[in-house]
Amino acid sequence: MVIQLKRTAIPWLIPIFIIVAWQVVVSGGFVSPQLLPAPLTVLKSLYQLVVSGDLTYHMAASLGRALIGLVIGGGIGFILGIANGLSKFSYAFTDTTLQMIRNIPNLALVPLVIIWFGIDEGAKIFLVSIGVMFPIYINTLHGIRNIDPGFIEMGRMYGLKGWRLFKEILLIGALPSIFVGLRYSLGVMWMTLIVAETIASTRGVGYLAMTAQQFMQSDIIIITILLYALFGKVADLLARYGERKALKWHKGYVQ
């Protein structure tokens, strides 16, 4: 029980220290509150956003865009990774093009995306989808291609073929790599969303930050930064939970 408590508490020691030091530095007059509001000031502003309903309104928009983009981009990346991992023809036909697109920065696509999709939700979801697609594609491809051929041969000896061979040998063997891609793509998803929500938005955490910048509301800007950090942490925790459940058979995940 004590050991478990220590494991739970240790990761929070540095964040708590930073918050305490932050409060001391601002309260002591070492930094102007206009430049860096104290944690208590930020907490008060957060409470006002919650009570007014503005926080829920903007969070719902951001979470919706992130989830839709993850499903679309992650689904495409997963399918392409499977196809290119299993088929040499598919790999030769599509991988070079995918790698070229992967190396184009998302910011460079913004003007073209606005022309294609306008400034509505489609542009934002497209950017998020592109951002999350490639980490999942590359790791799925890597996972499929690095499965021990001995396992495949053993599966065939037991009469597995087609869909059953894929489901019970190939997919299971690739899952560790796929989850690595998923966790990485979740971080890319939030970074891309920040950029996407600067495109003439009227809703979203990014829009909230841009509006706060115009009115020099440092406390609101800090809240939006903390929200993105919280989103990222919760998303990673959910991915790790799914990883532990799906990979209970793997020696690296034995409790």
Secondary structure, 3 states (H helix, E strand, C coil): CHHHHHHHHHHHHHHHHHHHHHHHHHHCCCCCCCCCCCHHHHHHHHHHHHHHCHHHHHHHHHHHHHHHHHHHHHHHHHHHHHHHHHCHHHHHHHHHHHHHHHCCCHHHHHHHHHHHHCCCHHHHHHHHHHHHHHHHHHHHHHHHHCCCHHHHHHHHHCCCCHHHHHHHHHHHHHHHHHHHHHHHHHHHHHHHHHHHCCCCCCCCHHHHHHHHHHCCCHHHHHHHHHHHHHHHHHHHHHHHHHHHHHCCCCHHHCC
